[in-house]
């Protein structure tokens, strides 16, 4: 059979996938096996050799000590190795070395960490034993030593249970090869394994070793949008929405095509303005499209409504007796009606006569299901963003603290209140009678691995707490465990947080890194006492706007596009009022330690639309930076009051980037009116493959 273009394209897909999969790192930021962030302890643990930041407290440390004592290991060298393996659960990178995996409704953790089983000297952690096989060391030292209740028993790995609780490794496993096949783990550049001591990442900045000179932008649209969501079918289309309540479906042009954003403002995908309360601080604050939207047509909107004007706008007030709040007394919204204004999440559909919702050019404005309704005690700090987790498929909801200076009712730190929190909801499962009895705020279920399962005082919807007004969160496209949010400060500090399960991010005890004025009445002399997690990046108001002090952060994205390789791996974010853009660089990689730098930006040559200039400068006149967006090509877009901008290759602004590969212009990109479900057309895909195949082959070599 001849080697057709289709076969060549298929082979190219396989090669690209193999290259990408091999090049992806398998580890991420410091996380414990329950996917919580490690905490700081005031004194070193008594048994396990960990201090500072760790995944164990004194109770867990004592449990490990008792488990070790029950093993009754007579050989001191073997005992030392086994102790280090037991104590690895306290390592800040425990989730990675134990190969913890999160799935829908459950999580899986290996009972033994992956033991280094390689002679690769380029290991991703620094360790005296990292250049030898730690797994072999454990075998050779302990193979003939009796261990009671051995953690290496085959029964713990899914095999048959052992007949005795006293055994040697040689009794349990046929050979060193068999033992290390089960417990060993590679120690190459893209993995983390355990070599007998705490994981320490090398100071390796290979991903960002070329300094970025600046961001080169082009203007591709004139509309003023507040939210953007790439089409879940993987095409070059995306949804854009504005505050009044309209959503549009547009086609994003290819890089270097010279084309504008293909979006007709006179023909919205759906118009929800009749349902949305629109004002300076009210409106439609977020949109989310179900991961399976291309088949089920489900999408969601987060907006405000007025219960006096809209009879269906009725929800329980967030200020209630459960959180020791009297709504009749706490009402700074300017209305005589407590909780007149509400936050709503509603489900809609794009299903119509077409069998494939992906080809639908419009949605239906009639609400299918009310997911969530909550009365707002005040008129500001609503949060409102919604997005689906890329790995778990759950809906994440960003909630502000409800308003009022200093969060007067301390909603953000109240575990029974859902204000000042990030929520995690299951919108695919109808709630059970038991869940309804928990006092849910709407028609959703609670994922079983939410933090409430370990903290009965926590409202079940809560994923993380201690936020003032989270504005724009995103998951890293390369490392989904990096869930990063911007949190708008009050009048001192704007912050960027790496959000983890059950984390407490400080407000109203701290405003960023600064103790708040309410700190004295909550005994906040020590961060460790409160188990608070400090931001990884941020800035003071006075640092960027000395005249007015006005500032409001807008969270962004890790840059993962090939368009500007000198920005690769950096987290881009901005400020609403100052129109500043920053890049946060993590070093060592996967450490959670970031340094930030202000990013100069310019308008690229041959911008499809005139960028304009800010007064007194030659910089693009962005105006207010509302949000950032990321399309299916991983290109980063800026949604500003003056229009839609996109990061383009640096050479278009005469920035020097040694990593840049100048590709030929692709020419006009036709609007995709009838994409296939889950992908672009074969012809478009083949064109893309032939253009970039050589680059990916070189990348793999």
RABELLIN-V57674 format. One record per residue. RES is the residue in one letter. PSI is psi in whole degrees, -180 to 180 (* if undefined). Layout:
res: <RES:RES>
psi: <PSI:PSI>
This chain:
res: <X:X:X:X:X:X:X:X:X:X:X:X:X:X:X:X:X:X:X:X:X:X:X:X:X:X:X:X:X:X:X:X:X:X:X:X:X:X:X:X:X:X:X:X:X:X:X:X:X:X:X:X:X:X:X:X:X:X:X:X:X:X:X:X:X:X:X:X:X:X:X:X:X:X:X:X:X:X:X:X:X:X:X:X:X:X:X:X:X:X:X:X:X:X:X:X:X:X:X:X:X:X:X:X:X:X:X:X:X:X:X:X:X:X:X:X:X:X:X:X:X:X:X:X:X:X:X:X:X:X:X:X:X:X:X:X:X:X:X:X:X:X:X:X:X:X:X:X:X:X:X:X:X:X:X:X:X:X:X:X:X:X:X:X:X:X:X:X:X:X:X:X:X:X:X:X:X:X:X:X:X:X:X:X:X:X:X:X:X:X:X:X:X:X:X:X:X:X:X:X:X:X:X:X:X:X:X:X:X:X:X:X:X:X:X:X:X:X:X:X:X:X:X:X:X:X:X:X:X:X:X:X:X:X:X:X:X:X:X:X:X:X:X:X:X:X:X:X:X:X:X:X:X:X:X:X:X:X:X:X:X:X:X:X:X:X:X:X:X:X:X:X:X:X:X:X:X:X:X:X:X:X:X:X:X:X:X:X:X:X:X:X:X:X:X:X:X:X:X:X:X:X:X:X:X:X:X:X:X:X:X:X:X:X:X:X:X:X:X:X:X:X:X:X:X:X:X:X:X:X:X:X:X:X:X:X:X:X:X:X:X:X:X:X:X:X:X:X:X:X:X:X:X:X:X:X:X:X:X:X:X:X:X:X:X:X:X:X:X:X:X:X:X:X:X:X:X:X:X:X:X:X:X:X:X:X:X:X:X:X:X:X:X:X:X:X:X:X:X:X:X:X:X:X:X:X:X:X:X:X:X:X:X:X:X:X:X:X:X:X:X:X:X:X:X:X:X:X:X:X:X:X:X:X:X:X:X:X:X:X:X:X:X:X:X:X:X:X:X:X:X:X:X:X:X:X:X:X:X:X:X:X:X:X:X:X:X:X:X:X:X:X:X:X:X:X:X:X:X:X:X:X:X:X:X:X:X:X:X:X:X:X:X:X:X:X:X:X:X:X:X:X:X:X:X:X:X:X:X:X:X:X:X:X:X:X:X:X:X:X:X:X:X:X:X:X:X:X:X:X:X:X:X:X:X:X:X:X:X:X:X:X:X:X:X:X:X:X:X:X:X:X:X:X:X:X:X:X:X:X:X:X:X:X:X:X:X:X:X:X:X:X:X:X:X:X:X:X:X:X:X:X:X:X:X:X:X:X:X:X:X:X:X:X:X:X:X:X:X:X:X:X:X:X:X:X:X:X:X:X:X:X:X:X:X:X:X:X:X:X:X:X:X:X:X:X:X:X:X:X:X:X:X:X:X:X:X:X:X:X:X:X:X:X:X:X:X:X:X:X:X:X:X:X:X:X:X:X:X:X:X:X:X:X:X:X:X:X:X:X:X:X:X:X:X:X:X:X:X:X:X:X:X:X:X:X:X:X:X:X:X:X:X:X:X:X:X:X:X:X:X>
psi: <130:151:92:172:-37:-41:-40:-42:-41:-42:-38:-40:-46:-43:-43:-44:-43:-43:-47:-41:-39:-28:-9:134:147:4:170:-151:166:121:147:171:-20:12:20:159:143:153:161:136:149:-35:150:152:150:-33:-56:140:58:141:180:-116:125:166:4:148:-175:-33:-47:-39:-42:-38:-43:-39:-43:-38:-42:-43:-36:-18:-26:56:121:-33:123:-36:-46:-42:-40:-40:-45:-39:-44:-35:-43:-43:-9:-22:-16:-8:141:-22:28:-37:-36:-47:-21:5:44:140:134:136:174:118:0:166:146:135:131:144:-21:136:157:116:132:128:53:154:15:117:-7:34:153:-3:153:123:143:-27:9:-19:4:170:105:-34:-42:-38:-44:-44:-52:-30:-37:1:-29:14:129:136:121:141:52:131:-9:9:141:-28:-29:-12:13:2:-169:144:146:154:-18:152:5:120:162:167:-36:-30:-34:-30:144:-35:171:-41:-44:-44:-47:-20:-34:-47:-12:160:140:157:45:-172:-22:23:160:132:173:128:25:-3:170:140:130:118:143:151:76:111:35:-30:-29:40:-9:115:137:128:-23:172:130:126:155:151:123:-9:156:-12:157:101:153:-20:153:141:123:147:130:-8:0:4:-175:23:159:155:138:141:157:172:-38:-25:21:146:133:152:119:162:125:126:161:152:142:13:-19:8:159:168:125:94:126:105:-18:-8:77:154:-41:147:112:18:-27:-21:-19:133:114:126:-177:-39:8:155:-163:111:-13:153:151:138:130:140:-27:27:-36:-19:-35:-12:16:133:164:148:141:121:173:150:168:115:-19:-38:-26:111:-33:-2:74:122:163:141:136:-21:105:178:-26:-29:22:46:136:109:-25:-22:-29:91:88:20:-1:13:150:-9:117:137:43:-37:140:153:132:141:122:151:141:177:150:7:138:-141:-23:144:-19:106:-22:-27:-4:135:1:153:169:128:-5:127:131:-42:137:113:-37:136:132:133:136:126:-26:178:8:176:62:-18:-117:-13:146:144:154:138:134:-23:-38:-16:11:159:123:131:126:120:129:178:1:-8:174:136:134:15:68:-29:8:42:-38:-31:-1:116:-15:-17:145:4:146:30:166:125:156:115:150:106:6:-10:128:136:144:169:-36:-42:-40:-35:-17:-8:43:159:5:-156:79:168:167:123:138:-21:15:156:-19:-23:-23:-11:97:-14:-6:134:134:-25:-19:133:-39:160:176:37:151:-54:81:121:101:104:158:153:137:128:-26:-33:88:-18:-15:100:109:134:144:137:118:129:178:-67:11:-47:136:138:154:127:139:111:130:164:125:8:149:116:17:-39:135:20:-43:147:97:-119:5:126:134:171:-14:1:-36:-28:8:19:62:36:-19:129:-38:-35:-38:-8:42:148:121:155:154:-15:165:-171:155:155:-42:-24:-27:-20:78:-24:-52:-22:5:135:148:113:149:114:156:-131:151:131:118:8:156:-5:-46:88:-20:-11:-2:130:-7:147:119:134:170:-173:136:-52:-41:-15:31:152:136:158:125:126:129:125:121:156:139:20:-20:5:122:146:149:155:138:138:114:151:151:168:130:157:144:40:135:-34:148:127:-27:176:140:147:128:7:175:11:152:139:82:-32:-135:136:106:-47:169:157:161:125:-175:-13:-1:12:145:133:153:123:108:167:-24:-2:-168:126:155:142:128:179:142:-31:-20:-16:14:25:141:124:110:-21:-10:134:112:118:155:149:143:-10:-179:144:115:147:137:97:-27:69:152:157:120:-4:168:173:158:-41:-44:-40:-42:-40:-43:-43:-48:-32:-37:-2:-43:-37:-44:-35:-44:-36:-35:-28:*>
